[in-house]
Amino acid sequence: MNQYQEISWQGLWKNNPALVQMLGLCPLLAVTNTAVNALGLGLATLFVLIGSNITVSIVRNWIPNEIRIPVFVMVIASLVTIVQLLMNAYTYELYQTLGIFIPLIVTNCAIIGRAEAFASKNSVQFAAYDGLMMGSGFLVVLLALGAIREVLGNGTLLQGAEQIFGEAASNWHLVLFSPEQNFLLAILPPGAFIIMGLLIALKNKYDKRIEKLVIGEKTKQTIERARVTTESA
């Protein structure tokens, strides 16, 4: 694989920030009770991750090694402030719903980790693409978790989509079923832990299956090469 393919594979699957690195779990489990909340937080995190990676890559050669972490934190905090102000101006209801978890993006280890491990050592285009892939991987997990919890808990999907996409999205709200009482376990944080564990288990099971297929294919190729060598001799 070329470097772009490797970055995509790492960010979206093999080294996914949520499913593999287990980073950013506090907001991931706290605000993903609906798909819209999850999407809002995921997009905010994606913007900060891309912006911080680009900025760190640009200034990496001018930052003394001794103060690199404080500089990274300042960059991330500045971008989070921009996101906060934009959400306050254009998606105020969603901003109120997400509350403290928007400023807490500053402490998301996935963001500062990518700044330190990747952006500070690579060119701008690779750093930007890494931010895009890592942020997208985190966003996909957030969205999947939010959608599952919303469906199980409320029987709905995309409730409140107009908070992000405007009044045009007010009819995107789907009612899949109407429970007499909401399934509180799915809505509350314990349900998030359970569903997150199931998602991780499914990923691990799929990885093991792929690994077995790859090993089996390599074994077949080795046997075939040995047979050809034997017949040639």
C-alpha positions in Angstrom: 0.0 0.0 0.0 1.1 3.6 -0.6 1.2 6.0 2.2 -2.3 7.4 1.6 -3.8 3.9 1.6 -1.9 3.0 4.8 -3.1 6.2 6.6 -6.7 5.4 5.5 -6.4 1.8 6.7 -5.0 2.9 10.1 -7.5 5.7 10.7 -10.7 4.1 9.6 -10.0 0.5 10.8 -6.8 -0.9 12.1 -5.9 1.9 14.5 -9.3 3.5 14.9 -9.2 6.1 17.8 -12.4 4.8 19.5 -12.4 1.0 18.7 -8.7 0.3 19.1 -6.9 3.1 20.9 -9.9 3.7 23.2 -9.4 7.4 23.2 -12.1 10.1 23.6 -14.4 7.7 25.4 -15.8 10.2 27.8 -17.7 12.4 25.2 -18.2 9.3 23.0 -20.2 7.5 25.7 -21.8 10.6 27.2 -23.4 12.5 24.3 -24.2 9.7 21.8 -27.7 9.1 23.0 -28.9 10.4 19.5 -27.4 10.2 16.1 -27.6 14.0 15.7 -25.7 14.7 18.9 -23.1 12.1 17.8 -22.8 13.7 14.4 -22.4 17.2 15.9 -19.6 16.2 18.2 -17.9 14.0 15.5 -17.8 16.9 13.0 -16.4 19.2 15.7 -13.7 16.8 16.6 -13.0 16.1 12.9 -12.5 19.9 12.2 -10.2 20.3 15.2 -8.2 17.2 14.3 -7.6 18.3 10.7 -6.8 21.9 11.7 -4.4 20.9 14.5 -2.6 18.4 12.3 -2.1 21.0 9.6 -1.0 23.7 12.0 1.4 21.5 13.9 2.9 20.2 10.6 3.5 23.7 9.3 5.2 25.0 12.5 7.0 21.8 13.5 10.4 22.9 12.4 10.2 26.2 14.5 9.0 24.7 17.8 11.7 23.9 20.3 11.4 20.3 21.5 11.1 21.3 25.1 7.8 23.3 24.6 6.2 21.3 21.8 3.4 19.9 24.0 2.2 23.3 25.4 2.3 24.7 21.9 0.2 21.7 20.6 -2.3 22.3 23.4 -2.6 26.0 22.6 -3.2 25.2 18.9 -5.9 22.7 19.8 -7.5 25.1 22.3 -7.6 27.9 19.7 -9.4 25.6 17.2 -11.8 24.4 19.8 -12.7 28.0 20.7 -13.4 28.6 17.0 -15.7 25.6 16.8 -17.4 26.7 20.0 -18.1 30.2 18.7 -19.3 28.8 15.3 -21.7 26.4 17.0 -22.9 29.0 19.4 -23.7 31.2 16.4 -25.2 28.7 13.9 -26.3 25.6 15.8 -27.2 27.1 19.2 -29.6 24.3 20.3 -27.0 21.6 19.5 -24.4 23.7 21.3 -26.5 23.8 24.4 -27.1 20.0 24.2 -23.5 19.1 23.9 -22.5 21.6 26.6 -19.2 21.0 28.3 -18.2 18.3 25.9 -17.3 20.8 23.2 -14.6 22.5 25.3 -13.5 19.0 26.5 -12.3 18.3 22.9 -9.1 20.1 24.0 -8.4 17.2 26.3 -9.1 14.5 23.8 -6.0 12.3 23.7 -6.7 11.3 20.1 -6.0 14.9 18.9 -2.9 15.7 20.9 -1.7 12.1 20.2 -1.9 12.6 16.4 -0.2 16.0 16.7 2.7 14.4 18.6 3.0 11.1 16.9 2.3 12.0 13.3 1.8 15.7 12.4 5.0 16.8 14.1 7.0 14.3 11.9 5.3 14.6 8.5 4.5 17.0 5.7 1.3 19.1 5.6 -0.5 16.9 3.0 0.1 13.7 5.0 -0.8 15.4 8.3 -4.0 16.8 6.9 -5.0 13.4 5.4 -4.2 11.7 8.7 -6.4 14.1 10.5 -9.2 13.5 8.0 -8.9 9.7 8.3 -8.5 9.6 12.1 -11.4 12.0 12.6 -13.6 10.1 10.1 -12.9 6.9 11.9 -13.9 8.5 15.2 -17.0 10.1 13.6 -18.2 6.8 12.1 -18.0 5.1 15.5 -19.8 8.0 17.2 -22.5 8.0 14.6 -23.0 4.2 14.7 -23.2 4.3 18.5 -25.6 7.3 18.5 -27.9 5.7 15.9 -28.1 2.4 17.7 -28.8 4.0 21.1 -31.4 6.3 19.6 -33.2 3.5 17.8 -33.2 1.1 20.8 -34.0 3.8 23.3 -36.6 6.0 21.5 -37.5 4.1 18.4 -36.5 7.1 16.3 -33.6 8.1 14.0 -32.2 11.5 13.1 -34.4 13.3 15.7 -33.4 17.0 15.7 -31.5 16.9 12.4 -32.6 20.5 11.8 -30.2 21.5 14.6 -27.3 20.8 12.2 -28.8 21.0 8.7 -31.4 23.7 9.2 -35.2 23.7 8.7 -34.8 21.8 5.4 -34.0 18.7 7.6 -37.0 18.9 9.8 -38.7 16.1 7.9 -35.7 13.8 8.1 -36.9 12.5 11.5 -37.8 8.8 11.2 -40.1 7.0 13.7 -39.2 3.3 13.4 -41.5 2.2 16.3 -43.3 3.8 19.2 -42.5 2.2 22.5 -44.8 2.7 25.4 -41.8 3.5 27.5 -38.3 4.5 26.4 -35.6 1.9 26.8 -33.6 3.8 29.4 -30.6 1.3 29.4 -29.8 2.3 25.9 -30.2 6.0 26.5 -28.1 6.2 29.7 -24.3 5.7 29.9 -24.4 2.0 31.0 -26.1 1.2 27.7 -23.4 3.1 25.8 -20.7 0.9 27.5 -22.5 -2.3 26.5 -23.1 -1.2 22.9 -19.5 0.0 22.6 -18.2 -3.3 23.9 -20.3 -5.2 21.3 -18.9 -3.0 18.5 -15.4 -3.7 19.7 -16.2 -7.4 19.9 -17.6 -7.4 16.3 -14.5 -5.7 15.0 -12.1 -8.1 16.8 -14.1 -11.1 15.5 -13.9 -9.7 11.9 -10.2 -9.0 12.3 -9.5 -12.6 13.4 -11.5 -14.0 10.5 -9.6 -11.8 8.0 -6.3 -12.9 9.7 -7.2 -16.6 9.3 -8.1 -16.1 5.6 -4.8 -14.3 5.0 -2.8 -17.0 6.8 -4.6 -19.7 4.9 -3.9 -17.9 1.6 -0.2 -17.5 2.4 0.0 -21.2 3.4 -1.5 -22.2 0.1 0.9 -20.1 -1.8 3.9 -21.5 0.1 2.7 -25.1 -0.5 2.2 -24.3 -4.2 5.7 -22.8 -4.5 7.2 -25.8 -2.8 5.4 -28.2 -5.1 6.6 -26.3 -8.2 10.1 -26.3 -6.9 10.0 -30.0 -6.3 8.6 -30.8 -9.7 11.3 -28.5 -11.3 14.0 -30.4 -9.4 
